[in-house]
Amino acid sequence: QVQVVESGGGLVQAGGSLRLSCTASGLTFDDYAMGWFRQAPGKEREGVSCISWSGGTEYYVDSVKGRFTISRDNAKNTLYLQMNSLKPEDTAMYYCVAQDYRGGCPDLESPYAYTYWGQGTQVTVSS
């Protein structure tokens, strides 16, 4: 049974930093592209970042480029999202996602491109 579990969310002031973590079990981690989506109240789910199975390819939505960094440790079956210079508009529930994919990353604009989802971790940025 595949399990994807996020951690590291919380409340932070604008300009601050958080690091999200995601552990995945029940799958061969380094066969999977991994990523992060987020959903703010009243808004559609949005792809934030993804990383290829090897870590050699990364993608970011324009709104987080230069502020967020995605990384993975395949030996620990863990994905990370380092979030710096946080803004109130980054407030959302953040979801870790996984997809068996040996190319770069599945389409970040399509939540349906990712099979496995965690339950989410809340990030709140106060102004």
N, CA, C and O atoms as a GROMACS GRO file, in nm:
protein
  508
    1GLN      N    1   0.084  -0.119   0.000
    1GLN     CA    2   0.000   0.000   0.000
    1GLN      C    3   0.088   0.124   0.000
    1GLN      O    4   0.177   0.140   0.084
    2VAL      N    5   0.063   0.212  -0.096
    2VAL     CA    6   0.143   0.334  -0.106
    2VAL      C    7   0.094   0.437  -0.004
    2VAL      O    8  -0.026   0.462   0.009
    3GLN      N    9   0.190   0.495   0.066
    3GLN     CA   10   0.158   0.604   0.158
    3GLN      C   11   0.249   0.721   0.130
    3GLN      O   12   0.370   0.705   0.114
    4VAL      N   13   0.190   0.839   0.124
    4VAL     CA   14   0.263   0.964   0.104
    4VAL      C   15   0.226   1.057   0.218
    4VAL      O   16   0.109   1.089   0.238
    5VAL      N   17   0.326   1.101   0.293
    5VAL     CA   18   0.299   1.178   0.414
    5VAL      C   19   0.384   1.304   0.416
    5VAL      O   20   0.507   1.299   0.408
    6GLU      N   21   0.316   1.419   0.426
    6GLU     CA   22   0.384   1.548   0.431
    6GLU      C   23   0.402   1.592   0.576
    6GLU      O   24   0.328   1.551   0.666
    7SER      N   25   0.501   1.678   0.596
    7SER     CA   26   0.522   1.741   0.726
    7SER      C   27   0.594   1.873   0.704
    7SER      O   28   0.647   1.899   0.596
    8GLY      N   29   0.596   1.956   0.807
    8GLY     CA   30   0.676   2.078   0.802
    8GLY      C   31   0.597   2.207   0.782
    8GLY      O   32   0.655   2.315   0.785
    9GLY      N   33   0.467   2.196   0.761
    9GLY     CA   34   0.388   2.318   0.746
    9GLY      C   35   0.377   2.394   0.878
    9GLY      O   36   0.419   2.345   0.983
   10GLY      N   37   0.321   2.514   0.870
   10GLY     CA   38   0.303   2.593   0.991
   10GLY      C   39   0.271   2.737   0.959
   10GLY      O   40   0.240   2.772   0.845
   11LEU      N   41   0.278   2.819   1.062
   11LEU     CA   42   0.251   2.963   1.051
   11LEU      C   43   0.383   3.038   1.051
   11LEU      O   44   0.468   3.016   1.138
   12VAL      N   45   0.401   3.126   0.956
   12VAL     CA   46   0.524   3.203   0.945
   12VAL      C   47   0.492   3.344   0.898
   12VAL      O   48   0.393   3.365   0.829
   13GLN      N   49   0.573   3.439   0.936
   13GLN     CA   50   0.554   3.577   0.891
   13GLN      C   51   0.605   3.593   0.747
   13GLN      O   52   0.691   3.518   0.702
   14ALA      N   53   0.551   3.690   0.679
   14ALA     CA   54   0.598   3.721   0.544
   14ALA      C   55   0.749   3.748   0.547
   14ALA      O   56   0.801   3.816   0.636
   15GLY      N   57   0.817   3.692   0.448
   15GLY     CA   58   0.962   3.702   0.442
   15GLY      C   59   1.035   3.587   0.507
   15GLY      O   60   1.156   3.572   0.491
   16GLY      N   61   0.961   3.506   0.579
   16GLY     CA   62   1.021   3.393   0.650
   16GLY      C   63   1.037   3.271   0.561
   16GLY      O   64   1.011   3.275   0.441
   17SER      N   65   1.080   3.160   0.624
   17SER     CA   66   1.110   3.037   0.551
   17SER      C   67   1.045   2.918   0.620
   17SER      O   68   1.023   2.918   0.741
   18LEU      N   69   1.016   2.817   0.541
   18LEU     CA   70   0.972   2.687   0.590
   18LEU      C   71   1.031   2.581   0.499
   18LEU      O   72   1.059   2.606   0.382
   19ARG      N   73   1.051   2.461   0.555
   19ARG     CA   74   1.091   2.348   0.472
   19ARG      C   75   0.989   2.236   0.490
   19ARG      O   76   0.968   2.185   0.600
   20LEU      N   77   0.927   2.200   0.381
   20LEU     CA   78   0.834   2.089   0.381
   20LEU      C   79   0.908   1.960   0.348
   20LEU      O   80   1.002   1.959   0.269
   21SER      N   81   0.864   1.851   0.410
   21SER     CA   82   0.918   1.719   0.381
   21SER      C   83   0.805   1.626   0.343
   21SER      O   84   0.690   1.646   0.381
   22CYS      N   85   0.840   1.524   0.268
   22CYS     CA   86   0.741   1.425   0.225
   22CYS      C   87   0.810   1.290   0.219
   22CYS      O   88   0.910   1.274   0.150
   23THR      N   89   0.758   1.194   0.291
   23THR     CA   90   0.810   1.058   0.282
   23THR      C   91   0.709   0.970   0.210
   23THR      O   92   0.588   0.982   0.230
   24ALA      N   93   0.761   0.882   0.126
   24ALA     CA   94   0.675   0.792   0.050
   24ALA      C   95   0.717   0.649   0.079
   24ALA      O   96   0.836   0.617   0.082
   25SER      N   97   0.620   0.562   0.101
   25SER     CA   98   0.647   0.421   0.126
   25SER      C   99   0.554   0.337   0.040
   25SER      O  100   0.452   0.384  -0.010
   26GLY      N  101   0.591   0.211   0.024
   26GLY     CA  102   0.509   0.121  -0.057
   26GLY      C  103   0.532   0.135  -0.206
   26GLY      O  104   0.457   0.079  -0.286
   27LEU      N  105   0.635   0.207  -0.243
   27LEU     CA  106   0.670   0.221  -0.384
   27LEU      C  107   0.822   0.227  -0.396
   27LEU      O  108   0.894   0.249  -0.298
   28THR      N  109   0.871   0.206  -0.520
   28THR     CA  110   1.015   0.219  -0.545
   28THR      C  111   1.042   0.365  -0.572
   28THR      O  112   1.022   0.414  -0.684
   29PHE      N  113   1.088   0.436  -0.470
   29PHE     CA  114   1.092   0.582  -0.471
   29PHE      C  115   1.165   0.636  -0.593
   29PHE      O  116   1.119   0.733  -0.654
   30ASP      N  117   1.278   0.575  -0.629
   30ASP     CA  118   1.355   0.633  -0.738
   30ASP      C  119   1.304   0.592  -0.876
   30ASP      O  120   1.372   0.614  -0.976
   31ASP      N  121   1.186   0.532  -0.883
   31ASP     CA  122   1.115   0.515  -1.010
   31ASP      C  123   1.016   0.629  -1.034
   31ASP      O  124   0.956   0.639  -1.140
   32TYR      N  125   1.000   0.714  -0.932
   32TYR     CA  126   0.891   0.810  -0.932
   32TYR      C  127   0.939   0.954  -0.943
   32TYR      O  128   1.030   0.997  -0.872
   33ALA      N  129   0.875   1.029  -1.035
   33ALA     CA  130   0.883   1.173  -1.029
   33ALA      C  131   0.799   1.218  -0.910
   33ALA      O  132   0.695   1.159  -0.880
   34MET      N  133   0.844   1.322  -0.843
   34MET     CA  134   0.775   1.371  -0.724
   34MET      C  135   0.747   1.520  -0.740
   34MET      O  136   0.814   1.590  -0.816
   35GLY      N  137   0.647   1.567  -0.668
   35GLY     CA  138   0.616   1.709  -0.681
   35GLY      C  139   0.532   1.762  -0.567
   35GLY      O  140   0.496   1.690  -0.474
   36TRP      N  141   0.503   1.889  -0.578
   36TRP     CA  142   0.419   1.960  -0.480
   36TRP      C  143   0.310   2.038  -0.553
   36TRP      O  144   0.336   2.108  -0.651
   37PHE      N  145   0.188   2.024  -0.504
   37PHE     CA  146   0.075   2.105  -0.545
   37PHE      C  147   0.029   2.184  -0.422
   37PHE      O  148   0.064   2.151  -0.309
   38ARG      N  149  -0.048   2.287  -0.447
   38ARG     CA  150  -0.106   2.361  -0.336
   38ARG      C  151  -0.247   2.406  -0.373
   38ARG      O  152  -0.281   2.419  -0.491
   39GLN      N  153  -0.327   2.428  -0.270
   39GLN     CA  154  -0.463   2.476  -0.291
   39GLN      C  155  -0.500   2.574  -0.182
   39GLN      O  156  -0.502   2.540  -0.063
   40ALA      N  157  -0.530   2.695  -0.224
   40ALA     CA  158  -0.576   2.797  -0.131
   40ALA      C  159  -0.729   2.796  -0.127
   40ALA      O  160  -0.793   2.751  -0.222
   41PRO      N  161  -0.788   2.844  -0.019
   41PRO     CA  162  -0.935   2.845  -0.009
   41PRO      C  163  -0.998   2.919  -0.127
   41PRO      O  164  -0.959   3.031  -0.160
   42GLY      N  165  -1.096   2.855  -0.189
   42GLY     CA  166  -1.167   2.917  -0.300
   42GLY      C  167  -1.094   2.916  -0.431
   42GLY      O  168  -1.142   2.973  -0.529
   43LYS      N  169  -0.977   2.852  -0.435
   43LYS     CA  170  -0.898   2.849  -0.559
   43LYS      C  171  -0.876   2.706  -0.604
   43LYS      O  172  -0.890   2.611  -0.527
   44GLU      N  173  -0.840   2.691  -0.731
   44GLU     CA  174  -0.811   2.560  -0.784
   44GLU      C  175  -0.674   2.512  -0.737
   44GLU      O  176  -0.586   2.590  -0.700
   45ARG      N  177  -0.659   2.379  -0.741
   45ARG     CA  178  -0.531   2.322  -0.706
   45ARG      C  179  -0.426   2.363  -0.811
   45ARG      O  180  -0.454   2.363  -0.931
   46GLU      N  181  -0.307   2.398  -0.764
   46GLU     CA  182  -0.202   2.453  -0.849
   46GLU      C  183  -0.073   2.373  -0.832
   46GLU      O  184  -0.029   2.348  -0.720
   47GLY      N  185  -0.013   2.334  -0.944
   47GLY     CA  186   0.118   2.270  -0.939
   47GLY      C  187   0.225   2.371  -0.903
   47GLY      O  188   0.232   2.478  -0.965
   48VAL      N  189   0.308   2.341  -0.805
   48VAL     CA  190   0.411   2.432  -0.756
   48VAL      C  191   0.548   2.395  -0.811
   48VAL      O  192   0.620   2.479  -0.864
   49SER      N  193   0.583   2.267  -0.798
   49SER     CA  194   0.717   2.224  -0.839
   49SER      C  195   0.718   2.074  -0.856
   49SER      O  196   0.638   2.003  -0.796
   50CYS      N  197   0.809   2.026  -0.940
   50CYS     CA  198   0.828   1.882  -0.951
   50CYS      C  199   0.975   1.854  -0.979
   50CYS      O  200   1.050   1.941  -1.022
   51ILE      N  201   1.014   1.728  -0.953
   51ILE     CA  202   1.152   1.688  -0.971
   51ILE      C  203   1.152   1.547  -1.029
   51ILE      O  204   1.072   1.462  -0.990
   52SER      N  205   1.241   1.524  -1.123
   52SER     CA  206   1.248   1.394  -1.188
   52SER      C  207   1.300   1.287  -1.092
   52SER      O  208   1.349   1.318  -0.984
   53TRP      N  209   1.289   1.161  -1.134
   53TRP     CA  210   1.326   1.049  -1.048
   53TRP      C  211   1.472   1.059  -1.001
   53TRP      O  212   1.504   1.018  -0.890
   54SER      N  213   1.559   1.112  -1.086
   54SER     CA  214   1.701   1.120  -1.054
   54SER      C  215   1.737   1.249  -0.982
   54SER      O  216   1.847   1.262  -0.928
   55GLY      N  217   1.646   1.344  -0.982
   55GLY     CA  218   1.677   1.476  -0.927
   55GLY      C  219   1.743   1.568  -1.028
   55GLY      O  220   1.778   1.681  -0.995
   56GLY      N  221   1.760   1.521  -1.151
   56GLY     CA  222   1.833   1.599  -1.249
   56GLY      C  223   1.751   1.706  -1.319
   56GLY      O  224   1.806   1.795  -1.384
   57THR      N  225   1.619   1.697  -1.306
   57THR     CA  226   1.530   1.794  -1.371
   57THR      C  227   1.432   1.848  -1.269
   57THR      O  228   1.371   1.772  -1.193
   58GLU      N  229   1.417   1.979  -1.268
   58GLU     CA  230   1.325   2.045  -1.177
   58GLU      C  231   1.239   2.143  -1.256
   58GLU      O  232   1.285   2.203  -1.354
   59TYR      N  233   1.115   2.160  -1.212
   59TYR     CA  234   1.027   2.260  -1.270
   59TYR      C  235   0.960   2.338  -1.157
   59TYR      O  236   0.934   2.283  -1.049
   60TYR      N  237   0.933   2.465  -1.183
   60TYR     CA  238   0.867   2.551  -1.086
   60TYR      C  239   0.762   2.636  -1.156
   60TYR      O  240   0.780   2.679  -1.270
   61VAL      N  241   0.653   2.659  -1.087
   61VAL     CA  242   0.557   2.758  -1.136
   61VAL      C  243   0.621   2.895  -1.124
   61VAL      O  244   0.701   2.919  -1.033
   62ASP      N  245   0.588   2.986  -1.215
   62ASP     CA  246   0.657   3.115  -1.220
   62ASP      C  247   0.652   3.191  -1.087
   62ASP      O  248   0.747   3.259  -1.050
   63SER      N  249   0.542   3.179  -1.016
   63SER     CA  250   0.524   3.258  -0.894
   63SER      C  251   0.619   3.220  -0.781
   63SER      O  252   0.633   3.296  -0.685
   64VAL      N  253   0.686   3.104  -0.791
   64VAL     CA  254   0.777   3.063  -0.683
   64VAL      C  255   0.922   3.053  -0.728
   64VAL      O  256   1.010   3.025  -0.647
   65LYS      N  257   0.947   3.077  -0.856
   65LYS     CA  258   1.084   3.068  -0.905
   65LYS      C  259   1.175   3.166  -0.831
   65LYS      O  260   1.139   3.282  -0.811
   66GLY      N  261   1.291   3.117  -0.791
   66GLY     CA  262   1.386   3.199  -0.719
   66GLY      C  263   1.362   3.203  -0.569
   66GLY      O  264   1.446   3.252  -0.494
   67ARG      N  265   1.247   3.151  -0.524
   67ARG     CA  266   1.216   3.149  -0.380
   67ARG      C  267   1.206   3.008  -0.324
   67ARG      O  268   1.242   2.984  -0.209
   68PHE      N  269   1.157   2.916  -0.404
   68PHE     CA  270   1.138   2.778  -0.360
   68PHE      C  271   1.242   2.688  -0.428
   68PHE      O  272   1.280   2.711  -0.542
   69THR      N  273   1.286   2.586  -0.354
   69THR     CA  274   1.378   2.487  -0.411
   69THR      C  275   1.329   2.347  -0.374
   69THR      O  276   1.308   2.316  -0.257
   70ILE      N  277   1.313   2.264  -0.476
   70ILE     CA  278   1.272   2.126  -0.455
   70ILE      C  279   1.396   2.038  -0.457
   70ILE      O  280   1.490   2.064  -0.532
   71SER      N  281   1.396   1.934  -0.375
   71SER     CA  282   1.508   1.839  -0.374
   71SER      C  283   1.457   1.704  -0.324
   71SER      O  284   1.347   1.694  -0.269
   72ARG      N  285   1.537   1.603  -0.344
   72ARG     CA  286   1.499   1.470  -0.298
   72ARG      C  287   1.620   1.393  -0.252
   72ARG      O  288   1.732   1.416  -0.298
   73ASP      N  289   1.595   1.300  -0.160
   73ASP     CA  290   1.698   1.209  -0.111
   73ASP      C  291   1.645   1.068  -0.134
   73ASP      O  292   1.565   1.017  -0.055
   74ASN      N  293   1.688   1.006  -0.241
   74ASN     CA  294   1.634   0.874  -0.275
   74ASN      C  295   1.672   0.766  -0.174
   74ASN      O  296   1.600   0.667  -0.160
   75ALA      N  297   1.782   0.785  -0.105
   75ALA     CA  298   1.822   0.687  -0.003
   75ALA      C  299   1.727   0.690   0.117
   75ALA      O  300   1.715   0.592   0.190
   76LYS      N  301   1.660   0.804   0.136
   76LYS     CA  302   1.569   0.819   0.250
   76LYS      C  303   1.422   0.822   0.206
   76LYS      O  304   1.333   0.843   0.289
   77ASN      N  305   1.396   0.801   0.077
   77ASN     CA  306   1.259   0.806   0.025
   77ASN      C  307   1.189   0.936   0.065
   77ASN      O  308   1.071   0.936   0.102
   78THR      N  309   1.263   1.046   0.056
   78THR     CA  310   1.211   1.173   0.106
   78THR      C  311   1.225   1.283   0.003
   78THR      O  312   1.326   1.294  -0.067
   79LEU      N  313   1.122   1.364  -0.004
   79LEU     CA  314   1.116   1.482  -0.090
   79LEU      C  315   1.112   1.605  -0.003
   79LEU      O  316   1.054   1.602   0.106
   80TYR      N  317   1.172   1.714  -0.050
   80TYR     CA  318   1.173   1.839   0.027
   80TYR      C  319   1.126   1.955  -0.060
   80TYR      O  320   1.135   1.951  -0.183
   81LEU      N  321   1.076   2.057   0.007
   81LEU     CA  322   1.050   2.185  -0.058
   81LEU      C  323   1.096   2.293   0.038
   81LEU      O  324   1.033   2.318   0.140
   82GLN      N  325   1.206   2.358   0.004
   82GLN     CA  326   1.256   2.471   0.082
   82GLN      C  327   1.188   2.597   0.030
   82GLN      O  328   1.200   2.630  -0.088
   83MET      N  329   1.118   2.666   0.117
   83MET     CA  330   1.041   2.784   0.078
   83MET      C  331   1.098   2.905   0.151
   83MET      O  332   1.091   2.914   0.274
   84ASN      N  333   1.153   2.997   0.077
   84ASN     CA  334   1.211   3.120   0.132
   84ASN      C  335   1.132   3.241   0.084
   84ASN      O  336   1.055   3.233  -0.011
   85SER      N  337   1.153   3.353   0.151
   85SER     CA  338   1.086   3.478   0.113
   85SER      C  339   0.936   3.458   0.095
   85SER      O  340   0.878   3.500  -0.005
   86LEU      N  341   0.876   3.393   0.191
   86LEU     CA  342   0.735   3.358   0.180
   86LEU      C  343   0.646   3.482   0.178
   86LEU      O  344   0.675   3.582   0.244
   87LYS      N  345   0.538   3.472   0.102
   87LYS     CA  346   0.443   3.581   0.086
   87LYS      C  347   0.305   3.533   0.133
   87LYS      O  348   0.278   3.413   0.133
   88PRO      N  349   0.219   3.625   0.173
   88PRO     CA  350   0.083   3.584   0.212
   88PRO      C  351   0.012   3.503   0.104
   88PRO      O  352  -0.068   3.415   0.136
   89GLU      N  353   0.039   3.532  -0.021
   89GLU     CA  354  -0.026   3.457  -0.129
   89GLU      C  355   0.025   3.314  -0.142
   89GLU      O  356  -0.030   3.236  -0.221
   90ASP      N  357   0.128   3.277  -0.067
   90ASP     CA  358   0.172   3.137  -0.063
   90ASP      C  359   0.089   3.054   0.035
   90ASP      O  360   0.105   2.932   0.042
   91THR      N  361   0.002   3.119   0.110
   91THR     CA  362  -0.083   3.048   0.205
   91THR      C  363  -0.171   2.948   0.132
   91THR      O  364  -0.245   2.984   0.041
   92ALA      N  365  -0.163   2.822   0.174
   92ALA     CA  366  -0.238   2.715   0.108
   92ALA      C  367  -0.213   2.584   0.180
   92ALA      O  368  -0.125   2.574   0.266
   93MET      N  369  -0.291   2.483   0.144
   93MET     CA  370  -0.259   2.347   0.180
   93MET      C  371  -0.164   2.294   0.073
   93MET      O  372  -0.192   2.305  -0.046
   94TYR      N  373  -0.053   2.238   0.117
   94TYR     CA  374   0.048   2.186   0.025
   94TYR      C  375   0.043   2.034   0.023
   94TYR      O  376   0.044   1.969   0.128
   95TYR      N  377   0.037   1.979  -0.098
   95TYR     CA  378   0.026   1.835  -0.116
   95TYR      C  379   0.149   1.781  -0.187
   95TYR      O  380   0.197   1.839  -0.285
   96CYS      N  381   0.198   1.670  -0.137
   96CYS     CA  382   0.305   1.596  -0.204
   96CYS      C  383   0.243   1.496  -0.300
   96CYS      O  384   0.142   1.432  -0.268
   97VAL      N  385   0.302   1.484  -0.418
   97VAL     CA  386   0.248   1.394  -0.520
   97VAL      C  387   0.359   1.307  -0.578
   97VAL      O  388   0.477   1.342  -0.575
   98ALA      N  389   0.317   1.192  -0.631
   98ALA     CA  390   0.413   1.099  -0.689
   98ALA      C  391   0.354   1.035  -0.815
   98ALA      O  392   0.235   1.006  -0.822
   99GLN      N  393   0.441   1.015  -0.913
   99GLN     CA  394   0.398   0.950  -1.036
   99GLN      C  395   0.513   0.867  -1.092
   99GLN      O  396   0.625   0.915  -1.104
  100ASP      N  397   0.483   0.741  -1.125
  100ASP     CA  398   0.581   0.654  -1.189
  100ASP      C  399   0.612   0.712  -1.326
  100ASP      O  400   0.529   0.706  -1.417
  101TYR      N  401   0.734   0.767  -1.342
  101TYR     CA  402   0.763   0.845  -1.463
  101TYR      C  403   0.912   0.853  -1.479
  101TYR      O  404   0.982   0.902  -1.391
  102ARG      N  405   0.963   0.806  -1.591
  102ARG     CA  406   1.108   0.798  -1.610
  102ARG      C  407   1.161   0.907  -1.702
  102ARG      O  408   1.279   0.906  -1.736
  103GLY      N  409   1.078   1.001  -1.742
  103GLY     CA  410   1.124   1.114  -1.820
  103GLY      C  411   1.162   1.227  -1.727
  103GLY      O  412   1.234   1.205  -1.629
  104GLY      N  413   1.115   1.345  -1.754
  104GLY     CA  414   1.139   1.459  -1.666
  104GLY      C  415   1.035   1.459  -1.557
  104GLY      O  416   1.048   1.389  -1.456
  105CYS      N  417   0.930   1.539  -1.577
  105CYS     CA  418   0.817   1.543  -1.485
  105CYS      C  419   0.688   1.538  -1.564
  105CYS      O  420   0.681   1.589  -1.676
  106PRO      N  421   0.586   1.477  -1.509
  106PRO     CA  422   0.453   1.489  -1.569
  106PRO      C  423   0.407   1.634  -1.564
  106PRO      O  424   0.462   1.716  -1.489
  107ASP      N  425   0.307   1.665  -1.642
  107ASP     CA  426   0.256   1.801  -1.655
  107ASP      C  427   0.215   1.860  -1.520
  107ASP      O  428   0.125   1.809  -1.454
  108LEU      N  429   0.283   1.968  -1.480
  108LEU     CA  430   0.252   2.034  -1.353
  108LEU      C  431   0.119   2.106  -1.358
  108LEU      O  432   0.064   2.142  -1.254
  109GLU      N  433   0.066   2.129  -1.477
  109GLU     CA  434  -0.063   2.198  -1.488
  109GLU      C  435  -0.180   2.103  -1.472
  109GLU      O  436  -0.296   2.145  -1.469
  110SER      N  437  -0.150   1.973  -1.460
  110SER     CA  438  -0.258   1.876  -1.450
  110SER      C  439  -0.245   1.791  -1.324
  110SER      O  440  -0.157   1.705  -1.317
  111PRO      N  441  -0.332   1.814  -1.225
  111PRO     CA  442  -0.330   1.727  -1.107
  111PRO      C  443  -0.352   1.580  -1.142
  111PRO      O  444  -0.307   1.491  -1.070
  112TYR      N  445  -0.422   1.555  -1.253
  112TYR     CA  446  -0.455   1.418  -1.290
  112TYR      C  447  -0.334   1.342  -1.342
  112TYR      O  448  -0.341   1.221  -1.361
  113ALA      N  449  -0.224   1.412  -1.366
  113ALA     CA  450  -0.101   1.347  -1.413
  113ALA      C  451  -0.029   1.274  -1.300
  113ALA      O  452   0.067   1.201  -1.326
  114TYR      N  453  -0.073   1.293  -1.177
  114TYR     CA  454  -0.007   1.235  -1.060
  114TYR      C  455  -0.102   1.138  -0.990
  114TYR      O  456  -0.215   1.174  -0.957
  115THR      N  457  -0.054   1.017  -0.967
  115THR     CA  458  -0.139   0.912  -0.912
  115THR      C  459  -0.154   0.919  -0.762
  115THR      O  460  -0.264   0.904  -0.709
  116TYR      N  461  -0.043   0.940  -0.692
  116TYR     CA  462  -0.044   0.931  -0.546
  116TYR      C  463  -0.033   1.070  -0.483
  116TYR      O  464   0.049   1.152  -0.524
  117TRP      N  465  -0.118   1.092  -0.382
  117TRP     CA  466  -0.126   1.221  -0.313
  117TRP      C  467  -0.121   1.198  -0.163
  117TRP      O  468  -0.175   1.100  -0.111
  118GLY      N  469  -0.053   1.292  -0.094
  118GLY     CA  470  -0.060   1.293   0.050
  118GLY      C  471  -0.185   1.365   0.098
  118GLY      O  472  -0.266   1.413   0.018
  119GLN      N  473  -0.199   1.372   0.230
  119GLN     CA  474  -0.315   1.438   0.290
  119GLN      C  475  -0.299   1.589   0.298
  119GLN      O  476  -0.396   1.661   0.319
  120GLY      N  477  -0.178   1.637   0.282
  120GLY     CA  478  -0.154   1.780   0.282
  120GLY      C  479  -0.099   1.832   0.414
  120GLY      O  480  -0.121   1.774   0.520
  121THR      N  481  -0.027   1.942   0.405
  121THR     CA  482   0.022   2.014   0.523
  121THR      C  483  -0.005   2.162   0.500
  121THR      O  484   0.022   2.216   0.393
  122GLN      N  485  -0.059   2.228   0.602
  122GLN     CA  486  -0.103   2.367   0.588
  122GLN      C  487   0.015   2.463   0.606
  122GLN      O  488   0.093   2.451   0.701
  123VAL      N  489   0.025   2.556   0.514
  123VAL     CA  490   0.123   2.665   0.524
  123VAL      C  491   0.044   2.796   0.530
  123VAL      O  492  -0.037   2.825   0.441
  124THR      N  493   0.067   2.874   0.634
  124THR     CA  494   0.001   3.002   0.651
  124THR      C  495   0.105   3.111   0.667
  124THR      O  496   0.190   3.103   0.756
  125VAL      N  497   0.099   3.212   0.582
  125VAL     CA  498   0.196   3.321   0.584
  125VAL      C  499   0.121   3.448   0.623
  125VAL      O  500   0.030   3.493   0.552
  126SER      N  501   0.159   3.505   0.735
  126SER     CA  502   0.092   3.626   0.783
  126SER      C  503   0.164   3.750   0.732
  126SER      O  504   0.286   3.749   0.712
  127SER      N  505   0.087   3.857   0.711
  127SER     CA  506   0.147   3.981   0.658
  127SER      C  507   0.191   4.073   0.770
  127SER      O  508   0.243   4.182   0.744
   0.00000   0.00000   0.00000
